[in-house]
Amino acid sequence: MFCVDPRNIAHSMICLCTPQTSGPERSLQERQKQHMARGLPKQKPIAGVKQVIVVASGKGGVGKSTTAVNLALGLTANDPSKTVGILDADVYGPSVPKLMSLKGNPELTDNNLMRPLMNFGIPCMSMGFLVEDVAPIVWRGLMVMSAIEKLLRQVDWGLLDYLVIDMPPGTGDVQLSITQNVPIAGAVIVSTPQDIALLDARRGAEMFRKVNVPVLGIVQNMSVFQCPKCNHQTHIFGADGARALADTLGVQVLGDIPLHLSIREMSDRGQPVVVSSPDSPEAEAYRKVATAVVQRLEELSG
Ligand code: ADP
């Protein structure tokens, strides 16, 4: 069994970024023409994966990764016969290693595929397993694409009913590249009820629509704060913004996740609430989202 040497990954990405030939004989314009001639990449399923669910948000810090992880765990908690994996596509700031309490380099299979790291019964793959410290790396556009391509195609997932992809925030090249490369069963948009987050969420939803990815619905995160002492509920960011946005976009609200100290604390410890406090209302909220996601997927396929 071999382990992936992060330097090889970095090297092969650099090779992919370096133009094959340069100089006056092959101008930038010619190369661009060739790119255009090749057209859009063909969508190809990920080997062994039945349905891909992407979890996206218009901006960072709204709880997208926390939702992605707890959604994946909620899918198996609701139906233990289902196999679920997590792909952390947030190459700029991967948080799945921390949220799932995983560390280390993936082993390579005999077919030279990376074997996902596993915790709580969920196989996970993340850029965070391949490079020591992602943040200081100056990622150029094509390097990022090359990294994404590896994460999508060079992983041995085994057989999965659902692969949950934690997307980077926003509507950039990575999101477009993923939606163009693999068939996606549906997108879950995470937003807080703040106006600004909602505007960004709307942009995200519209991007998925443009590339024909069904938007399964919106998860309204941190909509209500329940005081642990007196149980008083406060709508810190407003009560029903996501609901209004969902109505405007003609999609469902898949669930409301409360702003709760234990969600933050457990996430920081790498113990997502769905597994660490399965009987809590917070875990129940994530499981409800998982139920709504499966229902929407069944409606779409039926
Ligand atoms: P994103 O992926 O959108 O950048 P994260 O999932 O990393 O956001 O969450 C950002 C921070 O907010 C983390 O510290 C996380 O623990 C916390 N957080 C997310 N959702 C909740 C919630 N419902 N209640 C309390 N804290 C939350």
Boltz pocket constraint, residues with backbone or C-beta under 6 A from the ligand:
constraints:
  - pocket:
      binder: B
      contacts: [[A, 57], [A, 59], [A, 60], [A, 61], [A, 62], [A, 63], [A, 64], [A, 65], [A, 66], [A, 67], [A, 95], [A, 221], [A, 222], [A, 257], [A, 258], [A, 259], [A, 260], [A, 261], [A, 263], [A, 264], [A, 265], [A, 267], [A, 268]]
      max_distance: 6.0
